[in-house]
Amino acid sequence: MSTGRTLGSVMLALAVATAGCASGSQPPAANTATRVFKAANGDITIPADPKRVVATGYAVPVLIEAGAPLTGISTWKRGVPLMDAKTRAAYDKLPKVAGDTAAETNYEAIANAKPDLIVIGVPTPVLADIDLKRLRSIAPVVAIGPTVPSAWRELSQRQADAAGALEGFDTAKTTYEAKAAELRTKYEKVLPGLKLAHVGAYGEVGKGTFQREFDRSWGTNIANDIGAAYYGQVKVKGGGSKDVSEYPSIEELPTALAEADAVTYSVGPDGAPLQAVKYVLDSELWKKLPAVKAGKAFAIRYTEAATYGQALLTLDALDKSLAPLAAK
């Protein structure tokens, strides 16, 4: 190990030790205006106008799209297929200070990025896998992670707010809402009258289950914005996504989806069904569903969108798939 790296490690260790004796975050510089921000990890004093932001998890695509002053990000491989060319170019260029999981956080790389704010976009339970005390020795930390899938709207706004990037965020939001309103008008004579069901991408083939998603879930929440309604609700709420989706056995498919006038199902960005969905589509039980026999089964791409920019792709995909309904 080089002398410079050794010295850097010692300095970081000293900073961590100091943080262990103090309460709260490393304070912003004395000449920096601050404000108190409510986050999952408490009321945090942060710079009023951050200049160097590190983002992880779901905060990564949000803050890139919003034009936040990013100095380092985690990788976010699951979101790459949903990025437009401009967002992807920025994502590729930014230094990576963590991997896709909390366990892949590189604290030394984050320190070297010299942030004045760290925005963590992971579910609250995952915070236990992150050394928050160590991060607070570097910069103020705000944790703003996902809850129910549809909450990406509010959470992404709060992430952009913390990073001082609301102007860019609001532009994307306005564009999305205008497109959603346009499609809501286009489908207003057909969608509200349909009882819909959705097959999601997270069933477990090995256990013989499929994922049924209801309103406000990954595969349904953007369709909800254009007037689609998915009937039913989960039998037992388990928190987060388990409040809006459940995992019946494949044998329950005829009962679970029998009332559906139409069925939508998640596919990958390339239009191909993932294994969990293909398992359902290949089933003889699927082929006997009334909606499927009536030719009203529709593949939907980009169902994991979690930013307004990504959700524009989902709206386009919904419009393309559901076009036959509007034509009737």
C-alpha positions as CSV (number, residue, x, y, z in Angstrom):
1,M,0.0,0.0,0.0
2,S,1.4,3.5,-0.9
3,T,2.3,6.0,1.7
4,G,-0.4,8.4,0.4
5,R,-3.1,5.7,0.7
6,T,-2.0,4.8,4.2
7,L,-2.0,8.4,5.3
8,G,-5.5,8.8,3.8
9,S,-6.8,5.8,5.6
10,V,-5.4,7.0,8.9
11,M,-7.0,10.4,8.4
12,L,-10.3,8.8,7.7
13,A,-10.1,6.6,10.7
14,L,-9.4,9.7,12.9
15,A,-12.4,11.3,11.4
16,V,-14.6,8.3,12.2
17,A,-13.3,8.2,15.8
18,T,-14.1,11.8,16.2
19,A,-17.6,11.2,14.9
20,G,-18.1,8.4,17.4
21,C,-17.6,10.9,20.3
22,A,-19.9,13.5,18.8
23,S,-23.7,13.6,18.4
24,G,-25.3,14.3,15.0
25,S,-23.7,15.0,11.6
26,Q,-20.5,16.7,10.7
27,P,-21.7,20.3,10.7
28,P,-21.5,22.4,7.5
29,A,-18.9,25.1,7.3
30,A,-19.4,28.1,9.5
31,N,-20.0,30.4,6.6
32,T,-22.6,28.1,5.0
33,A,-26.3,28.8,5.3
34,T,-28.2,25.8,6.6
35,R,-31.7,24.5,7.1
36,V,-33.2,21.5,8.9
37,F,-34.5,18.7,6.7
38,K,-36.8,15.9,7.8
39,A,-35.5,12.5,6.7
40,A,-35.9,8.9,7.6
41,N,-32.9,9.2,9.9
42,G,-34.2,12.3,11.7
43,D,-34.1,16.1,11.5
44,I,-30.8,16.8,9.8
45,T,-29.0,20.1,9.4
46,I,-27.9,20.4,5.8
47,P,-26.5,23.2,3.6
48,A,-29.3,25.4,2.2
49,D,-27.6,25.3,-1.2
50,P,-25.4,22.2,-1.5
51,K,-22.5,22.3,-3.9
52,R,-21.1,18.8,-3.8
53,V,-23.7,16.0,-3.4
54,V,-23.2,12.2,-3.2
55,A,-26.2,10.1,-4.1
56,T,-27.0,6.4,-3.7
57,G,-29.8,4.0,-4.6
58,Y,-33.0,5.4,-5.9
59,A,-31.7,9.0,-5.5
60,V,-29.1,8.4,-8.3
61,P,-31.4,8.7,-11.4
62,V,-33.6,11.3,-9.7
63,L,-30.7,13.7,-9.0
64,I,-29.0,13.1,-12.3
65,E,-32.3,14.0,-14.1
66,A,-32.8,17.1,-11.9
67,G,-29.3,18.4,-12.6
68,A,-28.1,18.3,-9.0
69,P,-24.4,19.1,-8.3
70,L,-23.3,15.5,-8.0
71,T,-19.7,14.7,-7.1
72,G,-20.2,10.9,-6.7
73,I,-22.9,8.2,-7.0
74,S,-23.5,4.6,-6.4
75,T,-23.9,2.3,-9.3
76,W,-27.6,1.7,-10.2
77,K,-27.6,-1.1,-12.8
78,R,-31.2,-1.9,-12.6
79,G,-32.1,1.6,-13.7
80,V,-29.7,1.9,-16.7
81,P,-32.1,0.5,-19.2
82,L,-34.6,3.2,-18.3
83,M,-32.1,6.1,-18.8
84,D,-32.3,8.4,-21.8
85,A,-29.1,9.2,-23.6
86,K,-28.3,12.4,-21.6
87,T,-28.9,10.7,-18.2
88,R,-26.9,7.7,-19.2
89,A,-24.0,9.9,-20.3
90,A,-24.0,11.7,-16.9
91,Y,-24.3,8.4,-15.1
92,D,-21.3,6.9,-16.9
93,K,-19.2,9.9,-16.3
94,L,-19.8,10.4,-12.6
95,P,-17.4,8.7,-10.1
96,K,-18.9,5.6,-8.5
97,V,-18.4,5.6,-4.7
98,A,-20.6,2.6,-4.0
99,G,-22.2,-0.4,-5.6
100,D,-25.8,-1.4,-6.0
101,T,-26.1,-2.7,-2.5
102,A,-25.4,-1.0,0.9
103,A,-22.7,-3.6,1.6
104,E,-20.7,-2.2,-1.4
105,T,-20.4,1.3,0.1
106,N,-16.9,2.7,-0.3
107,Y,-16.5,5.1,2.6
108,E,-13.0,6.2,1.6
109,A,-14.2,7.0,-2.0
110,I,-17.1,9.0,-0.5
111,A,-14.7,11.0,1.7
112,N,-12.4,11.6,-1.4
113,A,-15.4,13.0,-3.2
114,K,-15.6,15.8,-0.6
115,P,-19.4,16.1,-0.5
116,D,-21.2,18.7,1.6
117,L,-24.3,16.4,1.5
118,I,-25.0,12.7,1.2
119,V,-28.4,11.6,0.0
120,I,-29.2,7.9,0.6
121,G,-32.0,6.4,-1.4
122,V,-32.5,3.0,0.0
123,P,-35.4,1.4,2.0
124,T,-35.3,2.2,5.7
125,P,-34.5,-1.4,6.7
126,V,-31.4,-1.4,4.6
127,L,-30.0,1.5,6.6
128,A,-28.9,-1.0,9.2
129,D,-26.3,-2.2,6.6
130,I,-24.8,1.2,6.3
131,D,-22.4,2.8,8.8
132,L,-24.2,6.0,9.2
133,K,-21.9,7.3,11.9
134,R,-19.0,6.9,9.5
135,L,-20.8,8.7,6.8
136,R,-21.8,11.5,9.1
137,S,-18.1,12.1,9.8
138,I,-17.8,13.1,6.2
139,A,-21.0,15.2,5.5
140,P,-24.6,15.5,6.6
141,V,-26.6,12.5,5.6
142,V,-30.3,12.4,4.6
143,A,-32.0,9.0,4.1
144,I,-34.9,9.2,1.7
145,G,-35.8,5.7,0.5
146,P,-38.7,3.9,-1.1
147,T,-41.8,2.7,0.6
148,V,-44.8,1.7,-1.5
149,P,-43.9,1.7,-5.2
150,S,-46.1,4.6,-6.1
151,A,-44.4,6.9,-3.5
152,W,-41.5,7.5,-5.9
153,R,-43.3,10.8,-6.8
154,E,-43.1,12.3,-3.3
155,L,-39.8,10.7,-2.4
156,S,-38.0,11.9,-5.6
157,Q,-39.3,15.4,-4.9
158,R,-37.8,15.3,-1.4
159,Q,-34.5,14.0,-2.7
160,A,-34.4,16.8,-5.3
161,D,-35.3,19.3,-2.6
162,A,-32.6,18.2,-0.3
163,A,-30.0,18.5,-3.1
164,G,-31.2,21.9,-4.1
165,A,-32.4,20.7,-7.5
166,L,-36.2,21.4,-7.4
167,E,-36.1,23.5,-10.6
168,G,-34.9,20.6,-12.8
169,F,-37.3,18.2,-10.9
170,D,-40.3,20.4,-11.5
171,T,-39.6,20.6,-15.2
172,A,-39.6,16.8,-15.5
173,K,-42.7,16.6,-13.4
174,T,-44.6,19.1,-15.5
175,T,-43.7,17.3,-18.7
176,Y,-44.9,14.0,-17.3
177,E,-48.2,15.3,-15.9
178,A,-49.0,16.9,-19.3
179,K,-48.4,13.6,-21.1
180,A,-50.4,11.6,-18.5
181,A,-53.3,14.1,-18.9
182,E,-53.2,13.7,-22.6
183,L,-53.4,9.9,-22.4
184,R,-56.1,10.0,-19.7
185,T,-58.3,12.0,-22.2
186,K,-57.4,9.5,-25.0
187,Y,-58.5,6.5,-22.9
188,E,-61.3,8.1,-20.8
189,K,-64.0,6.2,-22.7
190,V,-62.4,2.7,-22.2
191,L,-60.1,2.4,-19.3
192,P,-62.3,3.6,-16.4
193,G,-64.9,0.9,-17.3
194,L,-62.5,-2.0,-17.2
195,K,-61.6,-4.3,-14.3
196,L,-57.9,-4.8,-14.7
197,A,-55.4,-7.2,-13.3
198,H,-51.6,-7.1,-13.5
199,V,-49.0,-9.9,-13.4
200,G,-45.7,-8.5,-12.1
201,A,-42.1,-9.6,-12.6
202,Y,-41.3,-10.8,-9.0
203,G,-43.0,-14.1,-8.8
204,E,-40.8,-17.1,-7.8
205,V,-40.8,-19.9,-10.3
206,G,-39.1,-22.2,-7.9
207,K,-41.9,-21.9,-5.5
208,G,-44.6,-22.0,-8.1
209,T,-45.9,-18.5,-7.4
210,F,-46.7,-15.5,-9.5
211,Q,-47.0,-11.8,-8.6
212,R,-50.3,-10.1,-8.7
213,E,-50.1,-6.4,-8.5
214,F,-52.9,-4.0,-7.4
215,D,-53.3,-0.3,-7.6
216,R,-50.2,1.8,-6.6
217,S,-47.8,-1.1,-7.3
218,W,-44.8,-1.1,-9.7
219,G,-46.6,-2.3,-12.7
220,T,-49.8,-0.4,-12.1
221,N,-49.1,3.0,-10.5
222,I,-48.3,4.9,-13.8
223,A,-51.3,3.2,-15.5
224,N,-53.4,4.6,-12.6
225,D,-52.4,8.1,-13.8
226,I,-54.1,7.6,-17.1
227,G,-57.3,6.1,-15.7
228,A,-56.6,2.4,-15.3
229,A,-58.0,0.7,-12.1
230,Y,-56.8,-2.7,-10.9
231,Y,-59.5,-4.5,-8.9
232,G,-59.0,-6.2,-5.5
233,Q,-56.5,-5.8,-2.8
234,V,-53.9,-7.9,-0.9
235,K,-55.3,-10.3,1.7
236,V,-52.6,-9.5,4.3
237,K,-50.6,-6.3,4.1
238,G,-46.9,-6.9,4.8
239,G,-45.5,-3.3,4.4
240,G,-44.0,-1.6,1.5
241,S,-44.6,-3.3,-1.9
242,K,-46.4,-6.1,0.0
243,D,-49.2,-3.7,0.7
244,V,-50.0,-3.5,-3.0
245,S,-49.0,-6.9,-4.4
246,E,-49.2,-10.6,-3.4
247,Y,-47.8,-13.9,-4.5
248,P,-50.5,-16.6,-5.1
249,S,-49.6,-20.1,-6.3
250,I,-49.9,-20.6,-10.1
251,E,-52.9,-22.9,-9.3
252,E,-54.8,-19.9,-8.1
253,L,-54.4,-18.0,-11.4
254,P,-58.0,-18.9,-12.7
255,T,-59.6,-17.6,-9.4
256,A,-57.3,-14.6,-8.9
257,L,-57.8,-13.1,-12.4
258,A,-61.2,-14.6,-13.4
259,E,-63.0,-11.2,-13.0
260,A,-60.5,-9.2,-15.1
261,D,-61.8,-7.7,-18.3
262,A,-58.2,-7.2,-19.3
263,V,-54.8,-8.2,-18.0
264,T,-51.5,-6.3,-18.2
265,Y,-48.2,-7.9,-17.5
266,S,-44.6,-6.6,-17.0
267,V,-41.9,-7.2,-19.6
268,G,-38.3,-6.1,-19.8
269,P,-37.1,-3.0,-21.6
270,D,-36.6,-5.1,-24.7
271,G,-40.2,-6.3,-24.6
272,A,-39.3,-9.9,-23.6
273,P,-41.0,-11.3,-20.5
274,L,-38.8,-12.1,-17.6
275,Q,-38.7,-15.6,-16.2
276,A,-41.4,-15.1,-13.6
277,V,-43.8,-13.7,-16.1
278,K,-42.9,-16.2,-18.8
279,Y,-43.8,-18.9,-16.3
280,V,-47.3,-17.5,-16.2
281,L,-47.6,-16.9,-19.9
282,D,-46.6,-20.5,-20.7
283,S,-49.2,-21.9,-18.3
284,E,-52.3,-23.6,-19.7
285,L,-54.2,-21.8,-16.9
286,W,-53.2,-18.4,-18.4
287,K,-54.4,-19.4,-21.8
288,K,-57.9,-20.2,-20.4
289,L,-58.4,-16.9,-18.6
290,P,-61.4,-15.0,-20.0
291,A,-59.4,-11.8,-20.7
292,V,-56.7,-13.7,-22.5
293,K,-59.2,-15.7,-24.6
294,A,-60.8,-12.3,-25.5
295,G,-57.4,-11.0,-26.8
296,K,-57.1,-8.5,-23.9
297,A,-53.7,-9.3,-22.5
298,F,-51.2,-6.4,-22.8
299,A,-47.4,-6.4,-22.3
300,I,-46.1,-3.3,-20.5
301,R,-42.5,-2.2,-20.6
302,Y,-40.7,0.1,-18.1
303,T,-42.9,-0.8,-15.2
304,E,-40.1,-0.1,-12.7
305,A,-39.9,3.6,-13.5
306,A,-39.1,5.6,-10.3
307,T,-38.5,9.1,-11.7
308,Y,-40.6,11.4,-13.9
309,G,-38.2,11.1,-16.7
310,Q,-38.3,7.3,-16.6
311,A,-42.1,7.4,-16.2
312,L,-42.4,9.1,-19.6
313,L,-41.1,5.9,-21.1
314,T,-43.7,4.0,-19.3
315,L,-46.5,6.3,-20.6
316,D,-45.3,5.8,-24.1
317,A,-45.2,2.0,-23.6
318,L,-48.7,2.0,-22.1
319,D,-50.0,4.0,-25.0
320,K,-48.4,1.6,-27.5
321,S,-49.8,-1.5,-25.8
322,L,-53.3,-0.2,-25.0
323,A,-53.8,1.5,-28.4
324,P,-56.2,-1.3,-29.6
325,L,-58.6,-0.4,-26.8
326,A,-58.8,3.2,-27.9
327,A,-59.4,2.2,-31.5
328,K,-62.6,0.3,-30.6
